[in-house]
Amino acid sequence: MGLKRNTFYLKKNSSPTYFNLSLYLKELGWRESSWRGLAKFSTDNLAFNEPAAQCLEYKHLLADLVNQHCPGVMPLTYGINDYNWPVILNQIAQKFYFKNNQLLNEVNNLIWILKPALLNNGQSIKLFNKLSDLEQHFLSTNRLGGEHVLQYYISNPQLLRDQRKYSIRQFMVLTNYAGAYLYPHGYFNVARQPYNPNNIVNLNAHLTNEHLYGNDPNVIQIPTDQFTFFPDLYSQIKVILEEVILGLQRNYPNAFKLHKKPTFALFGVDFMVDEQNKVWLLEANHGPCFPSTGDHPLQQYLYQPFWRAIVRNFAVPIGNQPLKHLVETDFFTKLL
């Protein structure tokens, strides 16, 4: 038992999550173990139910989940692929473009955003404002195939100073032993270029992913605590995630039950706000690309407190079983 006390086994170079957990466990005096079986906390404790995690991570599965349980929390989203695209385009043509017995090619303020279901960081995302352009895209032999989502684009986003669009990133923890939790502090991804709904070619003004092309930053990241209007948005975010996670639990009840080992998973969840101050869920990333260097601008204000809270409330209690130490709601908002 002495060998197992305060030891962990994580392949710290294999992911940003493992790297940061290793760093902050060591800060508390934990030692690295060369053997998984001798460690009190290991990669096994991060192996949250894979089907449930994929249901949140994969955009087409998340869209199905939302459509089933809480369709009002996400912009209208269709799962679209190499086989069903003619059916999907016909559906949206009938619903949005057929007016006065005439099929239109373009409707004012109607834009669609096409995203690969399994990719992140803005890869291969496209915007369309013409039905014919959508059709030509799917007829092309040079396009990226596979599962995608076709989503109603929020063309009237709430804008910050200088007409800058933004999205919100929050962090969520799912466990198989203590429910689900939301970390109350996040950040705004603010576009570096002013928003122009009439120009959908320049994606830098539309997409608020941290990187779009290479390693050049596409946004400015600002902690949510710096915005006085954020508490109202946070209350909406909490309700949205409560509905989504309740639906996930209904579809994957075993994911939230303790079996052999306690496990948890970290998700980065993205939201958009429209000009009516309504928050919309966009997507969720399992094990997002957390910074692993000390010079990140949010390291001191967000990530250091975040990782210390994660280690204190999840990793350490798992290592010191039995799980008598429950998650402290001073650090996290309970969702489930």
Secondary structure, DSSP 8 states (H G I E B T S, - for coil): -TTTTTEEE--TTS-HHHHHHHHHHHHTT-EE-S-GGG-SEEGGGG---HHHHHHHHSHHHHHHHHHHH-GGGS--EEEE-TTTHHHHHHHHIIIIIEETTEE-S--TT--EEEEETT--TTTT-EEES-HHHHHHHHH-SSS--S-EEEEE--SSB-EEGGGEEEEEEEEEEEESSS-EEEEEEEEEEEESS---TT--S-GGGT---SBSSTTSB-EEEEEGGG-TTHHHHHHHHHHHHHHHHHHHHHH-GGGGS--SS--EEEEEEEEEEBTTS-EEEEEEEES-----STT-TTIIIIIHHHHHHHIIIIIHHHHT-S------TTT-EE--
